[in-house]
Amino acid sequence: MIDVHCHLNFAKFEDDLDLVIKRATAAGVKIIINAGTSIESSQNAVLLTKKYENLYAIVGIHPHHADKLDKGWEEEIEGLAKQPKVVGIGEVGVDYFNKSNGIVKPELQKKIFIKQIELSIKLKLPLQIHGRQAAKDIIDILTSYKNELLKPPGMFHCMAGDEAYLKEVLDLGFYVGFDGNITYEGLAPGENTKLPTLVKETPLSRIVVETDAPYLSPVPHRGGRNEPSYAIITADSIAKIKGVSFDEVENATTENAHKIFKF
């Protein structure tokens, strides 16, 4: 099993990182990819690849950080992206979910997203995309680069949205990541399609498993800190939703991750 997206590079794992990684390995999660959301967290993700053999990194600027960049950020991300064991550009994208503190200006988000798409094309690294309630803008931007994107171009992290959006994502060649929130009841705020429906509609040949740890812990751990070992719970949920065996999900999603990230 591969956890294609988590954040062991965040402070919540400072005190027990070795134990978290050992639990993941014991559970059957053999490879873990840490995603950057800022310059600092991308740097931390790269540092972890040097300390742990089974850890890889993805580097990039999350849309929530698009307004917190200093001059020269593009060169910094490009430099990090050229480091050994960096396998993608992410998590990047557009997020219009209106939290209590508002959102980063959409035009700025799109500008930073586009610059990172162009970097992924330049360096031939796949994208790991964060998108929330911004389907049209994300699809429009990616479609404008359709002929330049890698094959496969990458994956959508923590997939959400409706079935029409899912189809557009798949038609562009992207893979889809599902997290522990597929075990939650009801609809996520602002969504109109339940996540198990999206799992059913996505071919197993295009699914990858992720945790987004420390966030989105699956039931029965919801409310606590998530960790890569819980990817097994998400994979088991995918198997039950799709009516296939756990082994089928494990084998397919592992193969899919290798196709995207070229370990």
C-alpha positions in Angstrom: 0.0 0.0 0.0 1.1 3.5 -0.8 -0.1 6.7 1.0 0.2 9.1 -1.8 -0.6 12.2 0.2 0.1 13.1 3.8 1.8 15.7 5.9 4.3 14.1 8.2 6.3 17.3 7.5 3.8 19.1 9.8 4.4 19.9 13.5 1.8 17.5 14.7 4.2 14.6 14.0 7.3 16.2 15.6 7.2 14.2 18.9 6.6 10.7 17.6 7.5 10.5 13.9 9.5 7.4 14.1 6.7 5.5 15.8 4.2 6.8 13.2 6.3 5.5 10.4 6.9 2.2 12.1 3.1 1.7 12.6 2.6 2.5 8.9 5.1 -0.1 7.9 3.7 -2.7 10.2 0.2 -2.1 8.8 1.4 -2.6 5.3 1.9 1.0 4.1 5.3 0.6 2.5 5.7 4.1 0.8 4.6 7.5 2.1 4.6 10.7 0.1 4.6 14.0 2.0 3.1 17.0 0.3 4.3 20.5 0.7 1.8 23.4 1.1 4.4 26.2 1.4 8.1 26.8 1.0 8.8 25.7 4.6 6.7 22.6 4.5 8.1 21.7 1.1 11.6 22.0 2.5 10.6 19.8 5.5 9.1 17.2 3.1 12.4 17.0 1.3 14.4 16.8 4.5 12.4 13.7 5.5 13.2 11.9 2.3 16.9 12.1 3.4 16.2 10.6 6.8 13.7 7.8 5.9 14.2 5.4 3.0 10.5 4.9 2.4 9.5 8.6 2.3 9.1 10.7 -0.8 8.2 14.3 -1.3 6.0 16.5 -3.4 6.7 20.2 -3.3 4.5 23.2 -4.0 2.3 26.1 -2.8 -1.2 25.4 -1.6 -3.9 28.0 -2.7 -4.3 29.1 0.9 -0.7 30.3 0.8 -0.8 32.0 -2.6 -0.9 35.4 -0.9 2.0 34.7 1.5 4.9 34.3 -1.0 8.1 36.3 -1.2 10.0 37.3 -4.3 11.9 34.3 -5.7 9.5 31.6 -4.5 9.4 30.0 -8.0 13.1 29.5 -8.0 12.9 28.0 -4.5 10.2 25.5 -5.4 12.0 24.6 -8.6 15.2 24.0 -6.7 13.4 21.7 -4.2 11.7 19.9 -7.1 15.0 18.9 -8.5 16.1 17.1 -5.3 16.3 13.3 -5.3 13.0 11.6 -4.2 10.8 14.5 -5.1 8.2 12.9 -7.3 5.6 15.7 -8.0 4.5 19.3 -7.8 1.8 19.8 -5.2 -0.4 20.3 -3.5 -1.4 23.1 -5.9 -4.8 24.3 -7.2 -7.7 26.5 -6.4 -9.9 26.6 -3.3 -13.1 28.8 -3.1 -14.5 27.2 0.1 -15.3 30.3 2.2 -13.9 29.7 5.6 -14.5 32.2 8.4 -11.4 34.1 7.5 -12.4 34.3 3.8 -10.4 33.1 0.9 -7.3 34.2 -1.1 -8.3 36.3 -4.1 -9.3 33.9 -6.9 -7.2 35.6 -9.5 -4.1 35.3 -7.4 -4.9 31.6 -6.7 -5.2 30.9 -10.4 -2.0 32.8 -11.2 0.1 30.7 -8.7 -1.6 27.5 -9.9 -0.7 28.3 -13.5 2.9 29.0 -12.6 3.1 25.6 -10.9 1.5 23.8 -13.8 4.1 25.3 -16.1 6.8 24.1 -13.7 5.5 20.6 -13.7 5.6 20.6 -17.5 9.1 22.0 -17.5 10.4 19.5 -15.0 8.3 16.6 -16.2 6.8 16.0 -12.8 3.1 15.1 -12.2 0.7 17.4 -10.5 -1.0 16.7 -7.2 -4.1 19.0 -7.3 -6.1 20.5 -4.4 -9.5 21.7 -5.6 -12.4 22.7 -3.5 -15.6 24.3 -5.0 -13.7 25.6 -7.9 -14.4 23.0 -10.5 -15.0 25.2 -13.5 -11.8 27.3 -13.1 -9.7 24.2 -12.4 -10.9 22.3 -15.5 -10.7 25.4 -17.7 -7.1 26.0 -16.6 -6.0 22.4 -17.0 -7.8 22.1 -20.4 -5.8 25.1 -21.7 -2.6 23.0 -21.0 -4.1 19.7 -22.1 -1.6 19.1 -24.9 1.4 19.9 -22.7 0.5 17.9 -19.6 2.3 14.7 -18.8 0.7 11.4 -19.5 -0.6 10.7 -16.9 -0.7 14.3 -15.8 -1.0 13.5 -12.1 -3.8 13.2 -9.6 -6.6 15.0 -7.8 -6.0 14.9 -4.1 -9.1 14.3 -1.8 -11.5 14.1 -4.6 -14.9 15.9 -4.1 -17.5 17.4 -6.3 -20.2 16.0 -8.6 -20.2 13.2 -11.1 -19.8 15.6 -14.0 -16.7 17.1 -12.5 -15.3 13.6 -11.8 -15.8 12.7 -15.5 -14.0 15.9 -16.6 -11.1 15.0 -14.3 -10.8 11.5 -15.6 -11.2 12.6 -19.2 -8.1 14.8 -18.8 -6.2 11.7 -17.8 -5.9 12.4 -14.1 -6.0 9.8 -11.3 -8.2 10.4 -8.2 -7.2 10.2 -4.5 -9.7 9.2 -1.8 -9.2 9.8 1.9 -10.7 8.8 5.3 -13.7 11.1 4.7 -15.2 8.5 2.4 -16.2 6.8 5.7 -18.2 9.8 6.9 -22.0 10.0 6.8 -23.8 12.7 4.8 -22.5 15.4 2.6 -19.4 17.6 3.1 -20.3 21.4 3.5 -21.1 22.8 0.1 -21.2 19.5 -1.8 -24.1 17.8 -3.4 -22.7 14.3 -4.1 -21.7 11.8 -1.5 -18.1 10.6 -1.6 -19.0 6.9 -1.8 -20.9 7.7 -5.0 -17.7 9.2 -6.5 -15.8 6.0 -5.4 -18.3 3.9 -7.2 -18.1 5.9 -10.4 -14.3 6.0 -10.5 -12.6 3.0 -12.2 -10.4 1.1 -9.8 -7.7 1.5 -12.4 -7.7 5.3 -11.7 -7.9 5.3 -7.9 -5.0 6.0 -5.4 -5.2 5.9 -1.6 -4.2 8.7 0.6 -4.7 9.9 4.2 -4.0 13.7 4.2 -2.7 13.0 7.7 -3.0 14.6 10.2 -6.4 15.5 8.8 -9.5 13.5 7.7 -9.1 10.5 10.0 -11.4 7.6 9.0 -14.1 6.2 11.2 -13.5 4.9 13.9 -10.7 7.4 14.5 -12.6 10.5 13.3 -11.8 13.5 15.4 -8.3 12.3 16.2 -5.0 12.7 14.5 -4.8 10.8 11.2 -1.7 8.9 10.3 -0.5 6.8 7.3 -1.3 3.4 8.9 -5.0 4.4 8.5 -4.7 4.2 4.7 -5.5 0.6 5.2 -8.9 1.6 6.6 -9.6 3.8 3.6 -8.6 1.0 1.2 -10.9 -1.4 2.9 -13.7 1.1 2.6 -13.0 1.5 -1.1 -13.1 -2.3 -1.4 -16.5 -2.5 0.3 -18.0 0.3 -1.7 -16.9 -1.2 -5.0 -17.7 -4.8 -4.0 -14.1 -6.1 -4.6 -11.5 -7.6 -2.3 -9.1 -5.6 -0.2 -6.2 -7.3 -2.1 -7.6 -6.0 -5.4 -7.7 -2.5 -4.1 -4.2 -2.7 -2.6 -2.7 -4.1 -5.8 -4.5 -1.7 -8.2 -3.9 1.5 -6.1 -0.2 0.6 -5.6 0.2 0.0 -9.4 -1.6 3.3 -10.1 0.7 5.2 -7.7 3.7 3.9 -9.5 2.3 4.9 -12.9 1.8 8.5 -11.7 5.0 9.1 -9.7 7.6 6.8 -11.3 9.3 5.7 -8.1 
